[in-house]
Amino acid sequence: MKSAEPDPQSLLERAFTDAVERADDNDQTRTRLLDAAYEQFCRMGIQRSSMEDVAKRAGMSRITVYRRFATKDALVEQVILREFRRYFDRFLADIRDAKSAADRVVLGFVSSLRAFRGNPLIGGLMYAEPTLLAGSMIGDEGRMLGAVSQFVAGQLRREQQAGTVAATLDTDLVGEMMVRVAASFLTIPSRAVDLDDDSVLESVARQFLVPMLTPT
C-alpha cells in the first residue's frame, strides 16, 4: 500500500482505552467484515489480499465493504486496532492479580510474547516473512517501537504514582529498553531462550528486566 500509514501511537492509545472501557462494537455487518478480513490476511497476507477478497470471504458485496471501510488502508487499520485491543484485554487480565511491580513486569513480558507469537496474523508473519515483520518495526523511523515504549513507560509512571517503584526511575528509558528486549525476541530467533516455555521467559524477565526497576 502506498498511502500514509495510520499513526501507531493513536492506534495503541485507542486500543488501550477501548480495552479499559470495555468498548464493544454492536455493528454486526462491520464485525463480520473484520472477521473476514482477519481470516483473509492470516491466510494470504495483507499485501496479497484485496477488498474483493474480503467481500467474497464475508459473503457480501464489494459495495458493502466500501460503505464500512472507504479504503483498504482503513480496513487494515481497523483489523490491527482490534488485535491490539485483544492484546490489551489479555495484558490487563494477566497483570490484574500481580502483587508487585516486579510481578507485573514479568507477567507483562511473558503475556506480550505469548500474545504476539500466538496471534495467527502476527505469528504467521514471524514464521513466513520474518524480514517483513522486522522491516515494519525498524523501517518506520521507530514510530511503532516508540509507541509501544510509551505505553510501557506509562505503566511504569502509574507504578511511580502508586509508590511501587522509585520516583527517580527514568520511565521513558526503561520502557524503551524493555520493549527493545521483547521486540528482539519477536523478530530474531533465539538459540539460548525457549520462547515457547513460559517458565524460561519468566526467568529471563526476572534476571534482566526486573533489575531495571531499581535506579543505579
Salt bridges, closest charged atoms under 4 A:
GLU5 OE1 - ARG143 NH2 3.39
ASP18 OD2 - ARG85 NH2 2.93
ASP25 OD2 - ARG30 NH1 2.38
ASP27 OD2 - ARG68 NE 3.08
ASP35 OD1 - ARG82 NH1 2.86
GLU39 OE2 - ARG43 NE 3.18
GLU39 OE2 - ARG57 NH1 3.24
GLU52 OE2 - ARG62 NH1 2.91
GLU77 OE2 - ARG14 NH1 3.05
GLU83 OE2 - ARG86 NH1 2.99
ASP89 OD1 - ARG22 NH1 3.13
ASP94 OD1 - ARG90 NH2 2.97
ASP94 OD2 - ARG114 NH1 3.71
ASP103 OD1 - ARG206 NH2 2.71
GLU159 OE2 - ARG104 NE 2.53
ASP172 OD1 - ARG157 NH1 3.08
GLU176 OE2 - ARG180 NE 2.88
ASP196 OD1 - ARG117 NH2 2.88
ASP198 OD2 - ARG114 NH2 2.91
